[in-house]
């Protein structure tokens, strides 16, 4: 019986040693990874971090020492990503991804956004010269929280608060975005794009389908959105193909007037020739 039991044990050990190197034992992480995202107007802000637990330890001033740069989580440095430019704690910060480095202190916290993304995960040291913003944070007491968490609070179309919560402390930094300016830029881009869409549709229908009435509708819609030398010339060309040379010449003249000082006026020769030819038609 003993020999049988010993044989089973030896077989199990041999199987364990012979297991493929790629085999992994899946167990709960000491500091599990986490991600949180918040849209503020048209700006997306996301945080990637690892979440340590209190586990009965004294956190502030002990596990996390006072007055020393901290990774703001566990494992590698916590990272924050802004899809558009923001104001972080009153400081302008360009769109991009940054490491969040904090300086905990019994006298008041500071939060830094650093361009080096490998902090605490590689030998790269924290260097204040790589900070894009250093701001003062507000702190407040909260009910006990076992695991560190990042939370977005008080979110509006133009602002949010980034809160780090752990143990019985909350550290907050306000973030603001210029949503009105971003929305206007998006509107302008969409409007500009729509005149091009209609102009290109007009050109295709005229060139390929030879459906001049429909092509003219697209050209008219394009000009109504924004009059450019490009859509005016397309409109002129369609009118000429339709036999309406009087209106075609007016559109060609509009194209010439808009494009004359534009270095990108690549239909200059065609428009000039049309203005001369259509005088007699």
Buried (B, 14 or more C-beta within 10 A) or exposed (E): EEEEEEEEEEEEEEEEEEEEEEEEEEEEEEBBEBEBEBBBBBBBBBBBBBBBBBEEEEBBEEEBEEEEBBBBBBBBBBBBBBBBBBBBBEBEBEEBEBBBBBBBBEEEBBBBBBEBBEBBEEEBEBEEEBBBBBBEBBBEEEEEBEBBBBBBEEBEBBBBBBBBBBBBBBBBBBBBBBBEEBEEEEEEEEEEEBBBBBBBBBBEBBEEEEEBEBBBBBBBBBBEBBBBBBBBBBBBBBBBBBEBBEBBBBBBBBBBEBBEEEEEBEBBEBBEEBBEEBEEE
